[in-house]
Amino acid sequence: QVQLVESGGGLVQPGGSLRLSCVASGSRLSSYNMGWYRQAPGKQRELVARITTGSITNYADSVKGRFTISRDNAKNTVYLQIGSLKPEDTAVYYCNAGSPVFGSWGQGTQVTVSS
């Protein structure tokens, strides 16, 4: 089973940017479709972006043009570049390997967008 550790979150002003990282151990990330999800207080966890093993990407409508998912299989890492941040992007961001039902999850990294 793959273990995932997210990092890169923090407090950022509206309009700012961050790069989130998800480092895997225990298995090669190249074998997995990967996803970034987020969960805001009082809301359900939602898909933000996914990238397949062939690097095909898709995004939630709310983040298209602002967020970019990428993977570096040599580093066993998936990234989420988040920009033009809005207060409504505030959430805990989670990395997922495989599928949201049967796959592996990290512990999450907090992103807070506030002035």
VOBA-1610 file (N, C-alpha, C; in pm, whole numbers, padded with zeros to 5 digits, always signed):
BEGIN
Gln+00084-00118+00000Gln+00000+00000+00000Gln+00089+00125+00000Val+00052+00219-00082Val+00130+00341-00091Val+00095+00434+00025Gln+00196+00498+00081Gln+00177+00601+00183Gln+00204+00737+00120Leu+00121+00835+00158Leu+00127+00967+00097Leu+00145+01073+00204Val+00230+01171+00176Val+00251+01283+00267Val+00243+01412+00188Glu+00147+01496+00225Glu+00130+01625+00160Glu+00207+01734+00236Ser+00245+01837+00163Ser+00309+01954+00224Ser+00287+02073+00132Gly+00324+02190+00184Gly+00319+02310+00102Gly+00205+02404+00131Gly+00115+02364+00218Gly+00004+02452+00252Gly+00049+02569+00339Gly-00044+02659+00365Gly-00013+02773+00449Gly-00117+02881+00437Leu-00084+02996+00495Leu-00169+03113+00489Leu-00123+03202+00374Val-00215+03238+00287Val-00179+03318+00170Val-00288+03422+00147Gln-00250+03537+00095Gln-00346+03642+00066Gln-00423+03612-00061Pro-00543+03666-00074Pro-00617+03650-00200Pro-00532+03694-00318Gly-00539+03614-00423Gly-00457+03641-00541Gly-00321+03574-00539Gly-00285+03519-00424Gly-00155+03455-00410Gly-00152+03315-00467Ser-00038+03250-00447Ser-00021+03115-00500Ser+00061+03029-00404Leu+00047+02901-00420Leu+00122+02801-00344Leu+00147+02681-00434Arg+00247+02602-00399Arg+00267+02473-00464Arg+00258+02365-00358Leu+00160+02279-00374Leu+00143+02166-00284Leu+00216+02045-00341Ser+00275+01968-00253Ser+00347+01846-00293Ser+00288+01726-00222Cys+00293+01615-00290Cys+00248+01487-00234Cys+00356+01384-00266Val+00426+01341-00162Val+00535+01246-00180Val+00488+01108-00138Ala+00518+01010-00221Ala+00474+00874-00196Ala+00590+00786-00150Ser+00556+00687-00070Ser+00652+00585-00031Ser+00579+00451-00027Gly+00657+00346-00038Gly+00598+00213-00032Gly+00555+00156-00165Ser+00551+00242-00266Ser+00511+00197-00398Ser+00545+00305-00499Arg+00551+00268-00624Arg+00582+00366-00728Arg+00456+00439-00771Leu+00462+00572-00764Leu+00347+00653-00804Leu+00312+00637-00950Ser+00408+00597-01030Ser+00385+00585-01174Ser+00274+00484-01205Ser+00242+00398-01110Ser+00139+00296-01131Ser-00002+00345-01100Tyr-00013+00467-01049Tyr-00141+00514-00998Tyr-00192+00637-01073Asn-00322+00639-01095Asn-00387+00766-01122Asn-00390+00842-00989Met-00363+00971-00995Met-00351+01050-00873Met-00451+01165-00873Gly-00494+01201-00753Gly-00589+01311-00742Gly-00560+01400-00623Trp-00597+01525-00638Trp-00601+01619-00526Trp-00748+01650-00498Tyr-00782+01642-00370Tyr-00915+01673-00323Tyr-00903+01780-00216Arg-01014+01842-00183Arg-01014+01938-00073Arg-01144+01928+00005Gln-01133+01966+00131Gln-01250+01966+00217Gln-01249+02091+00301Ala-01350+02173+00281Ala-01368+02295+00359Ala-01455+02263+00481Pro-01445+02344+00585Pro-01526+02319+00706Pro-01674+02310+00673Gly-01737+02204+00721Gly-01880+02187+00701Gly-01921+02141+00563Lys-01824+02110+00478Lys-01855+02067+00341Lys-01797+01929+00315Gln-01850+01866+00209Gln-01798+01736+00169Gln-01665+01752+00097Arg-01587+01646+00102Arg-01462+01644+00027Arg-01495+01644-00122Glu-01422+01725-00197Glu-01448+01737-00340Glu-01320+01722-00420Leu-01338+01670-00541Leu-01225+01655-00632Leu-01182+01792-00683Val-01052+01817-00682Val-00996+01940-00736Val-00933+01913-00872Ala-00848+01809-00878Ala-00778+01779-01002Ala-00731+01634-00999Arg-00723+01575-01118Arg-00672+01439-01129Arg-00573+01433-01244Ile-00480+01338-01231Ile-00384+01313-01338Ile-00368+01163-01351Thr-00380+01115-01474Thr-00371+00972-01497Thr-00226+00926-01505Thr-00206+00796-01515Thr-00071+00743-01531Thr-00009+00794-01661Gly-00093+00829-01759Gly-00045+00884-01885Gly-00041+01035-01887Ser-00056+01097-01769Ser-00050+01243-01751Ser-00163+01319-01818Ile-00276+01252-01835Ile-00397+01324-01878Ile-00458+01386-01753Thr-00494+01514-01765Thr-00543+01587-01647Thr-00688+01629-01664Asn-00755+01643-01552Asn-00886+01707-01551Asn-00904+01781-01420Tyr-00989+01885-01426Tyr-01003+01978-01316Tyr-01149+02006-01285Ala-01173+02040-01160Ala-01305+02092-01123Ala-01323+02227-01192Asp-01446+02256-01231Asp-01472+02383-01300Asp-01427+02503-01218Ser-01438+02492-01087Ser-01408+02606-01001Ser-01260+02641-00997Val-01173+02552-01045Val-01029+02578-01038Val-00962+02582-01175Lys-01037+02555-01280Lys-00979+02554-01414Lys-00914+02688-01445Gly-00794+02680-01498Gly-00719+02801-01533Gly-00641+02860-01417Arg-00666+02811-01296Arg-00596+02863-01178Arg-00506+02758-01114Phe-00543+02632-01124Phe-00468+02523-01061Phe-00409+02435-01170Thr-00292+02379-01141Thr-00228+02286-01234Thr-00174+02167-01157Ile-00215+02048-01199Ile-00164+01925-01140Ile-00054+01870-01230Ser+00049+01816-01168Ser+00158+01756-01244Ser+00218+01643-01162Arg+00297+01563-01228Arg+00361+01452-01158Arg+00506+01438-01203Asp+00589+01397-01110Asp+00729+01367-01138Asp+00753+01227-01086Asn+00740+01130-01176Asn+00750+00991-01133Asn+00890+00956-01081Ala+00990+01024-01131Ala+01127+00997-01083Ala+01141+01036-00936Lys+01066+01138-00895Lys+01069+01182-00755Lys+00955+01123-00673Asn+00873+01041-00739Asn+00759+00980-00670Asn+00670+01086-00606Thr+00648+01195-00679Thr+00580+01312-00625Thr+00476+01364-00723Val+00364+01408-00668Val+00262+01479-00744Val+00250+01618-00687Tyr+00231+01715-00776Tyr+00223+01854-00735Tyr+00086+01912-00770Leu+00049+02013-00696Leu-00066+02095-00731Leu-00025+02241-00716Gln-00008+02307-00829Gln+00020+02450-00828Gln-00113+02522-00822Ile-00131+02601-00717Ile-00259+02671-00700Ile-00232+02820-00704Gly-00310+02891-00786Gly-00288+03034-00802Gly-00417+03112-00811Ser-00402+03245-00815Ser-00518+03335-00814Ser-00616+03293-00706Leu-00559+03269-00589Leu-00638+03209-00481Leu-00746+03303-00430Lys-00856+03240-00392Lys-00973+03310-00341Lys-01004+03257-00200Pro-01073+03335-00120Pro-01108+03285+00014Pro-01182+03151+00010Glu-01261+03129-00094Glu-01336+03004-00103Glu-01248+02883-00137Asp-01121+02906-00164Asp-01027+02795-00182Asp-00974+02744-00049Thr-01007+02811+00059Thr-00964+02767+00190Thr-01019+02629+00221Ala-00929+02537+00255Ala-00968+02398+00280Ala-00844+02319+00320Val-00869+02197+00364Val-00761+02100+00377Val-00753+02026+00244Tyr-00633+02023+00189Tyr-00610+01961+00059Tyr-00546+01823+00081Tyr-00607+01723+00017Tyr-00563+01585+00032Tyr-00517+01528-00100Cys-00419+01443-00092Cys-00369+01368-00206Cys-00427+01227-00201Asn-00461+01174-00318Asn-00517+01039-00327Asn-00449+00962-00437Ala-00421+00836-00409Ala-00362+00747-00508Ala-00461+00635-00539Gly-00488+00618-00666Gly-00574+00508-00708Gly-00717+00554-00730Ser-00796+00548-00628Ser-00935+00591-00639Ser-00980+00645-00504Pro-01081+00734-00504Pro-01125+00791-00377Pro-01194+00689-00286Val-01240+00577-00342Val-01309+00478-00259Val-01211+00375-00204Phe-01126+00324-00289Phe-01037+00214-00249Phe-00891+00254-00237Gly-00858+00377-00274Gly-00719+00417-00278Gly-00666+00466-00145Ser-00546+00521-00151Ser-00475+00570-00033Ser-00487+00721-00023Trp-00489+00769+00101Trp-00499+00912+00128Trp-00383+00958+00215Gly-00343+01083+00194Gly-00252+01145+00286Gly-00328+01209+00401Gln-00251+01277+00487Gln-00312+01338+00607Gln-00368+01477+00579Gly-00331+01533+00464Gly-00383+01664+00426Gly-00290+01778+00463Thr-00305+01888+00390Thr-00231+02009+00420Thr-00329+02126+00412Gln-00323+02213+00512Gln-00419+02323+00522Gln-00378+02439+00434Val-00473+02487+00356Val-00456+02610+00279Val-00560+02710+00328Thr-00512+02826+00371Thr-00601+02931+00419Thr-00576+03056+00336Val-00681+03106+00274Val-00671+03226+00191Val-00743+03338+00264Ser-00666+03435+00308Ser-00724+03543+00387Ser-00632+03663+00384Ser-00693+03780+00389Ser-00614+03902+00397Ser-00597+03945+00543
//
